Amino acid sequence: MERNLEATTSKGVVRPYASWRRGLRKTWPLHILLFPAFLLAFVFHYLPLAGIVMAFQNYKPWLGFFHSDWVGLEQFRNLFLFDESKQVIWNTLIISVLKILFGLFIPIVIALLLNEVRRESMKRGIQTLVYLPHFLSWVILGGILLDLLSVKGGMVNRVLSDAFGVEPIFFLGDDNWFRVVVVASDVWKEFGFSMIVYLAAISGVNPALYEAACVDGATRLEQTWNVTLPAMLPIVIVVGTLQLGNILNAGFDQIFNLYSPIVYHSGDVIDTFVYRTAMMKGDYSFATAVGLFKSVISFFLIAASYRFAYKFGNYRIF
């Protein structure tokens, strides 16, 4: 009786604060279970944000945050003055855009071709084979690629030499070939995962549409063009727009395991540049400024891509 009086006014309207407190009494064990997760998120995701102040300082580890000199936006101005940092931004954009384009186009084509396979066991076998590389880390795949693309005895160079008489190519040490290897290997690793998303979209197409197309005399190619592709279009728009939010993420793990100083000009991206600047050169302030610049731009890109996905693909999380 006392609880009901506490939760309602004289007019019978439930007071929100009293209602929330009454609900908390019933669910407090669940909140205790969530507490470790909140604590870990705070320690590892929010507490390190205090380090952002280094982007506005000439940070010296022996002076700390409180005694290092404040330099305002000087580190950000240097970002656009140094030729190396400008080249890094350019490399990131080129590699990311190529990954998005090929990573969007190739899974769609493979999904359409696989949809035409009538033997179910073969279809599932192909799906499993192309999906496996997704589970391998870039540490393992980097070692495999270094062996396959080696100038001395690598399988790829041996095949090219025996079949076409081509001189050995230094794929991972040539600026003209390094980006090709990065984009191709990323697409090979991830297209199986993306393909399953598109196959799920194809499986949701109403069979009556194909039957109507057959009655009208449409060939398999015409059915694909007029029925399957329009049905896939919403999920393609959603996947494409959401990937725009990651346009400044060119893949730290992949490039860090594949590149070397001789291809820094074409392969160094923002994430690897930040790592080298902070950990190898000890310039923590400039590395923090570059990382903060990337995070702010990425935040706006993710917000814009989510807005586009909602507008054109009716996709929303909340």
PyMOL commands that set and color helices and strands:
alter all, ss='L'
color gray80, all
select helices_A, chain A and resi 2-7+16-56+64-67+74-81+83-115+120-135+138-148+155-164+171-173+175-203+207-215+220-244+252-258+261-267+270-280+284-313
alter helices_A, ss='H'
color red, helices_A
select strands_A, chain A and resi 57-58+69-70
alter strands_A, ss='S'
color yellow, strands_A
deselect
rebuild
show_as cartoon
